[in-house]
Amino acid sequence: MTGLKSKLNMNYFEKRKVRKQQRQIVKQWRRDQGDEILRLDYDLNEKSIVLDVGGYEGQWASDLYSKYNSNIYIFEPVSTFYKNINQRFKKNININIYDFGLAGKTREELISLTGDASSIFQKSTDSEEIKLTSISEWIKNEKIDRIDLIKLNIEGGEYELLEHIISTGLIDKIDEIQVQFHPIEDKSEERMLDIQNSLSATHRPTYQYKFIWENWKIKKQP
C-alpha cells in the first residue's frame, strides 16, 4: 500500500510540476507578444501562398492579410465556423475558404463542437460529421508548387498531417510551418519530439513555446 501511495503522490507532483511549467511558458509567450508579433512576422508579399489549417473565426488570416496582402487558403470543417468565415471574407478574392479540413488521408470524421477546442479526438454531446481531405490530393488538384507558410491549429490533427507531409516529401515545398501541438494522449510529447526531429533535417525552429506555438523555417540550400 505504501508503494502505491508513493506512486500516486509522485504522479500528483509530476502533474503539478508540468502544469507549473506550462503556466510559465504561457507567461513568457505573452511577454514576448507571441500572438501580436511572432505569429505575424514573416517575409511575405502579395504573391505568397499561405495555408490556414483550422481557420476558426479567421482572425489570424485577417491580421496576416492586412500586413502582406497574400493569397490565403483557409480550411475550416465545422459548418458554423466555415459559414462565418465565408461571410467575413466574401468580398476578398485573395482569401479562399474551404468547408473541409486537411489531413493525411481523405475521410469523414465526427468532431466535438467545443468552440476553439473542437476536435475529432474528444467526445461531446454536441458534434457533427466533417470532411477531411488529403493535403497531397489538394495540392495536386490546385497545382500548387510552393507554400510560403502553413499554419496548423487543428486540436491533435497536426500529428497525422505533419507526419504525412514529412513522409511524402511535401515538406520540401513548404518554407515556413507554424504549428500548435496539443497533448491529446499520453504519447503526444513523444510523437511531437519525433516530428521535431524529422523537421530538423529540412527546417530550423525560429521560436518554440512548448504546446503553445512554434515555427519552423526551411534551411537555405548550400
C-alpha positions, 0 to 999 in steps of 0.5 A, a space after each residue: 500500500 505504501 508503494 502505491 501511495 508513493 506512486 500516486 503522490 509522485 504522479 500528483 507532483 509530476 502533474 503539478 510540476 508540468 502544469 507549473 511549467 506550462 503556466 510559465 511558458 504561457 507567461 513568457 509567450 505573452 511577454 514576448 507578444 507571441 500572438 501580436 508579433 511572432 505569429 505575424 512576422 514573416 517575409 511575405 508579399 502579395 504573391 505568397 501562398 499561405 495555408 490556414 489549417 483550422 481557420 476558426 473565426 479567421 482572425 489570424 488570416 485577417 491580421 496576416 492579410 492586412 500586413 502582406 496582402 497574400 493569397 490565403 487558403 483557409 480550411 475550416 470543417 465545422 459548418 458554423 465556423 466555415 459559414 462565418 468565415 465565408 461571410 467575413 471574407 466574401 468580398 476578398 478574392 485573395 482569401 479562399 475558404 474551404 468547408 473541409 479540413 486537411 489531413 493525411 488521408 481523405 475521410 469523414 470524421 465526427 468532431 466535438 463542437 467545443 468552440 476553439 477546442 473542437 476536435 475529432 479526438 474528444 467526445 461531446 454531446 454536441 458534434 457533427 460529421 466533417 470532411 477531411 481531405 488529403 493535403 497531397 490530393 489538394 495540392 495536386 488538384 490546385 497545382 500548387 508548387 510552393 507554400 510560403 507558410 502553413 499554419 496548423 491549429 487543428 486540436 491533435 490533427 497536426 500529428 497525422 498531417 505533419 507526419 504525412 507531409 514529412 513522409 511524402 516529401 511535401 515538406 520540401 515545398 513548404 518554407 515556413 510551418 507554424 504549428 500548435 501541438 496539443 497533448 491529446 494522449 499520453 504519447 503526444 510529447 513523444 510523437 511531437 519530439 519525433 516530428 521535431 526531429 524529422 523537421 530538423 533535417 529540412 527546417 530550423 525552429 525560429 521560436 518554440 513555446 512548448 504546446 503553445 506555438 512554434 515555427 519552423 523555417 526551411 534551411 537555405 540550400 548550400 
